[in-house]
Amino acid sequence: MLINNYILKKRAKTLITIVILFMLICIFIYFNSIFQQATASRPQKEKSFNENTIFKTKYQNSSNSNIESSEELLNIFKSLDYNLNKSSISYIKIPRLFIDKLPADFSKITSVEKRKLLFIKSILPLILKENEKIENDRKKLINFKKRLNQGKRLKEKDLLWLKGLTNFYELELYDFKELLIKHDIVPPSLALAQAIIESGWGTSRFARYGNAVFGQWTFKKGKGIIPLDRVIGKKHEVRTFEVLEDSVSHYIKNLNYHWAYNDFRMNRAKLRLYNQKINGYVLAEYLTRYSSKGDGYIKLLKSIINTNNLKNYDFVKLRKPISS
């Protein structure tokens, strides 16, 4: 009998515990639903500074091929405070946004000024990125030369890197003098002017379908786009690229390597020798071989540089990378 009473009391306690837990769960669900309804009814807050910072970081250090429209690209530039209309343009730091291709609707922008500015803002970071790489390479080369002059040896990885660079330019391994003449930057004003001419401000068939903004030829069939005005019997095509950055990189390598631009390189080296700024307007004089138009091409280049105030861009730099 006593055992039965004990069992009944134990079961009663268990039942009471279950009932209490059930009631607590019901109360929690009730108040949670009231809280969610109240939260949902609140007006949405504007983006906070931290959210905007995250948005900026998303684009600041990257290439991006998912920019579908010119309007979207303009909004991204605006979010990054990318403004080339400031009076002291030489002090502007350009955001590290490197687009893979121009927006599909780029050639449909009705405002000429808007289209021109968007083209410059799209191509300029790519030019600065390539020049930044070259400037860093030059610092390494000067350091290597100094180390060797002090009787020190280069690390294996540094020697392999140096061999790769000298092989590209077809130079002797330790020919630092010639290497520093060849491996140098192309001033942004000049690169922009040539991109403007060769791509029609980014509206040409070659720019739209092949990311080709410098009109570089290839004689390998199927590696480019056939010009509509190509003379019968000619074999050249305008080389296409996967992304705009490749077009810019190949263009700079072409000026630094090809025999046709030796005068360009030597006069650039003179500017270095006398500690003068690498001047696009001055160096344009030595690119007569870039186009069949010869001297007419040089006049056009200089006119484009002057008319669009491109000289200012020879002084700008990329912003420092944002840590992830």
Summary of the structure (lengths in Angstrom):
residues: 324
radius of gyration: 30.9
end to end distance: 73.8
largest distance: 119.7
contacts: 894
relative contact order: 0.11
helix: 62%
strand: 5%
